[in-house]
């Protein structure tokens, strides 16, 4: 009995060893054993098929024959260690096949020791990771390209950690602030915020953390300590529900701020002149002296001088008299200490004034030697800087306005001089306005002569709004002749005359001058323009209200320029936001993100339809994959599938060259152009197509259609839309790469079926009560090894593909089919009774009948098991 038991055990051991050897021989991984001389003791079938060797050739090979030179040094070091009897662990290396093709592998190298603990041979298991490594390299290249796009944007992209320290900033920070990126890393971003803006930035950081993502502006300190204005838009970055920092972009708006400041100053200056004009115009003769002093006070306070005053010359032109003066707090008046002064005491000053030009003295110390007398007098008055503006009446110099700086030096621009001259003219008019009727009439004629030469329009109307006077510029702006305007009223010009009347009525009721916002006006030729109008009461000699006067300035170009600038900045900001938001969009949300991006850009640009086409060069067609349509616009995506290249060959060629196809008017396409009828069928009037590229190949395009009316995109808009195309290209490229990675991870590359890894994940999902009864079919392709050895692996591969097709065609859509090993397949049939599973087995068997590969019949051995309860 003992002998029989031993025989049974020996038989079982032999069968077990054979079973294990069969598993090893057909394992998916490369398995090898090498002796101390580097000769192969054993390799499995996967090793032979991967490296393209036969079993007979192994005896003449050593381990060093299959090692790529790039991995030789590393592999020799590994071999030296295992010779000492120590396992090495994980190894990455590059093998070469028989035809010298590179194969990247990773695995572990273990050691088999004899009974005395000495090295006997290595036991190594490697996995072919060539496809994975190449995919990772492609993904890395894609990410590097996307990072280069970020680095080359005009805006600065930055990331702060949860402690508001800089963890990333794009290299163009050097252009903005003079810092290298490395100089900012790890430092609190508040180190670079202007002290006056610090509290606001800390509050804004907290708002961003709370999810309030609104653009803000503040001053940033450069490396040199200079302040630059920036606009930032940021959003919180979270990981697993926890805040890890914020991410945003910086835009340099210093020039814009300077422009806004200059515009604000210009408007305030014009407002000052308008207010002084209105004020002086509203005074009676008895109020004139006090009114001039008040006007000097208004001008002095605005220009922040210490003293403003008026000298009037005697009728013989030999002396000057300080008649009006205003002084800032703490500044000593000079009116009583400067009685009538002979002009001969100030020869240099007198000569300059008589030239009727402004005298600008930015620093008293810098006066020339010939102005020594003036220099002594100015120093006696403790003056630092001053400017004199001539007051001219009917071409004659009657006095000057003076503006002095006692406490500091001052610089005056030509623009200042121009407005001071206007103030001087206003005061001159006020001085003469209340003289005799003849003098008043003469003065008004001169005043109107001046107005006739200025570029701005000047007008006067009676209380009913009828025109009584206007200059040539007013006629030119509106396109009417003098006779046409003289017979009409202001109501004929405005689109909303009732709104204009209300403004005139307020001026009439309050006596206060007003300056309108930009009012729309229709010119004689029907063109709509925008004018900025000042309105001031006109009074007669007795102070009675007789009408209105004012300045009308055409601000259409300024308004259009401001609107164009605003739109461009908003579009630019939108592109930056999209670039930031689409950096890390999850794969499953890429299509949704692209559709949202098309919707956002479409609404902003007021396009009627925005879409994306992807090319299929093998089939020479293109298809509409994403589309957004404005309200009332018919979608075309279902009608634009498999569109032949031949239909738009010239557009495709332009795209391949990187050119944008922009057609402002479809009707101007040649009647014979193959695209004209297609575009007109979609009611398209204008369109623009921007090419998409992936690794230098034109993969499609993003398009914008104008359906309701024609549309011309500006060069600036096209440049920004190119950035959108670049963003879209990168998102689509990343989607393609990640999809490929996902597919490779879960599919067998030879048959296209699911792989063993996927099946291992899915079998747990199906092993639930809801999926019962659960049937499993095991399929084994017969004679695969024999076919491989006899006809070669190419025939064996074709046999595997044919078997996979038979199984796939025999199963249902909901069944899970996977290649388990070399010649093994597994089919999971959820909610399937044993009898139904047997029918599928029968279909597989019937499918094999008459199926041949090179005269070799396809034979599949099948096994079936069925789980009917959770306990079985």
Helices and strands as residue ranges (DSSP letters): H 2-25, E 30-34, E 40-43, H 45-51, G 55-60, G 63-65, H 69-83, E 89-96, E 102-113, E 119-128, H 130-151, E 156-161, E 166-169, H 173-177, H 181-184, G 189-192, G 195-197, H 198-209, E 216-221, E 227-239, E 242-252, H 254-281, G 285-287, H 288-303, E 307-313, E 319-327, E 341-342, G 343-346, H 347-354, E 359-361, G 364-366, G 369-371, H 372-380, E 385-393, E 396-405, H 414-433, H 437-453, E 457-462, E 467-470, H 472-478, H 482-486, G 490-492, H 497-510, E 514-515, E 519-522, E 528-539, E 545-554, H 556-581, G 587-589, H 590-605, E 609-616, E 621-629, G 637-639, E 643-644, G 645-648, H 649-656, E 661-663, G 666-668, H 676-681, E 686-694, E 697-706, H 715-746, H 756-766, G 769-771, E 774-781, H 784-791, H 793-810, E 816-819, E 824-829, H 834-848, E 852-853, E 856-857, E 860-867
